[in-house]
């Protein structure tokens, strides 16, 4: 609950015109500066403002006004309101966009689709206040005005707040990572975007280096069956004898008499 009247300036206008209260008393009650109250009395401020009767609205009583008029040291105290104003609940549904901003929606949708493809349609709808068919048309570039639409940040256009955009992007990133981990655990092939990413390519640099070494040797004039695979690193194996002859191979077999 506020510590002052619901309409401070209008209340100050009424008190100046209808009571003998001092400027300080009116200023303290209306949360205004005494010089501003003086300007209201002089007609320099709040011209055309209709006075609001605090007694009629239940914010002051006649007795408290009379007591304060008789003693300038008495401060006016806001009376307890008998009428309780319920809190306004946030209406769930599409975000309302002024008419002057509605023509900017396609540009914001294109920006979100281009720079944050991880966002699902429901998130884009909530951020921009658009419809699913419009998002689909822009994603598929089948929108009637797609050639003239330029991607523009919805925050810059005032269609959403930066904190709302950051929250949506973070939520989408968490969802994408969960889907990726789930796909790996299920043995599903990763998307092309990930297999062509720099991190994935780095894991295969060793294999590419081996193939390059083989190709370099094969193209040289000195390429032989012996030196073709000399540069290929092999995995560590157990020690083997340097040379195995045919006699060694068949030495453990019993020969027929």
JOPE-V441834 format. One record per residue. N is the residue number from 0. RES is the residue in three letters. SS is DSSP state (@ for helix, = for strand, . for the rest). Layout:
n={N/N}
res={RES/RES}
ss={SS/SS}
This chain:
n={0/1/2/3/4/5/6/7/8/9/10/11/12/13/14/15/16/17/18/19/20/21/22/23/24/25/26/27/28/29/30/31/32/33/34/35/36/37/38/39/40/41/42/43/44/45/46/47/48/49/50/51/52/53/54/55/56/57/58/59/60/61/62/63/64/65/66/67/68/69/70/71/72/73/74/75/76/77/78/79/80/81/82/83/84/85/86/87/88/89/90/91/92/93/94/95/96/97/98/99/100/101/102/103/104/105/106/107/108/109/110/111/112/113/114/115/116/117/118/119/120/121/122/123/124/125/126/127/128/129/130/131/132/133/134/135/136/137/138/139/140/141/142/143/144/145/146/147/148/149/150/151/152/153/154/155/156/157/158/159/160/161/162/163/164/165/166/167/168/169/170/171/172/173/174/175/176/177/178/179/180/181/182/183/184/185/186/187/188/189/190/191/192/193/194/195/196/197/198/199/200/201/202/203/204/205/206/207/208/209/210/211/212/213/214/215/216/217/218/219/220/221/222/223/224/225/226/227/228/229/230/231/232/233/234/235/236/237/238/239/240/241/242/243/244/245/246/247/248/249/250/251/252/253/254/255/256}
res={UNK/UNK/UNK/UNK/UNK/UNK/UNK/UNK/UNK/UNK/UNK/UNK/UNK/UNK/UNK/UNK/UNK/UNK/UNK/UNK/UNK/UNK/UNK/UNK/UNK/UNK/UNK/UNK/UNK/UNK/UNK/UNK/UNK/UNK/UNK/UNK/UNK/UNK/UNK/UNK/UNK/UNK/UNK/UNK/UNK/UNK/UNK/UNK/UNK/UNK/UNK/UNK/UNK/UNK/UNK/UNK/UNK/UNK/UNK/UNK/UNK/UNK/UNK/UNK/UNK/UNK/UNK/UNK/UNK/UNK/UNK/UNK/UNK/UNK/UNK/UNK/UNK/UNK/UNK/UNK/UNK/UNK/UNK/UNK/UNK/UNK/UNK/UNK/UNK/UNK/UNK/UNK/UNK/UNK/UNK/UNK/UNK/UNK/UNK/UNK/UNK/UNK/UNK/UNK/UNK/UNK/UNK/UNK/UNK/UNK/UNK/UNK/UNK/UNK/UNK/UNK/UNK/UNK/UNK/UNK/UNK/UNK/UNK/UNK/UNK/UNK/UNK/UNK/UNK/UNK/UNK/UNK/UNK/UNK/UNK/UNK/UNK/UNK/UNK/UNK/UNK/UNK/UNK/UNK/UNK/UNK/UNK/UNK/UNK/UNK/UNK/UNK/UNK/UNK/UNK/UNK/UNK/UNK/UNK/UNK/UNK/UNK/UNK/UNK/UNK/UNK/UNK/UNK/UNK/UNK/UNK/UNK/UNK/UNK/UNK/UNK/UNK/UNK/UNK/UNK/UNK/UNK/UNK/UNK/UNK/UNK/UNK/UNK/UNK/UNK/UNK/UNK/UNK/UNK/UNK/UNK/UNK/UNK/UNK/UNK/UNK/UNK/UNK/UNK/UNK/UNK/UNK/UNK/UNK/UNK/UNK/UNK/UNK/UNK/UNK/UNK/UNK/UNK/UNK/UNK/UNK/UNK/UNK/UNK/UNK/UNK/UNK/UNK/UNK/UNK/UNK/UNK/UNK/UNK/UNK/UNK/UNK/UNK/UNK/UNK/UNK/UNK/UNK/UNK/UNK/UNK/UNK/UNK/UNK/UNK/UNK/UNK/UNK/UNK/UNK/UNK/UNK}
ss={./././././././@/@/@/@/@/@/@/@/@/@/@/././././@/@/@/@/@/@/@/@/./././@/@/@/@/@/@/@/@/@/./././././././././././././././././././@/@/@/@/@/@/@/@/@/././././././././././././././././././././././././././././@/@/@/@/././@/@/@/@/@/@/@/@/@/@/@/./././././@/@/@/@/@/@/@/@/./././@/@/@/@/@/@/@/@/././././././@/@/@/./././././@/@/@/@/././././@/@/@/@/@/@/@/@/@/@/@/@/@/@/@/@/@/@/@/@/@/@/@/@/././././././@/@/@/@/././@/@/@/@/@/@/./@/@/@/@/@/@/@/@/@/@/@/@/@/@/@/././././././././././././././././././././././././././@/@/@/@/./././././././.}
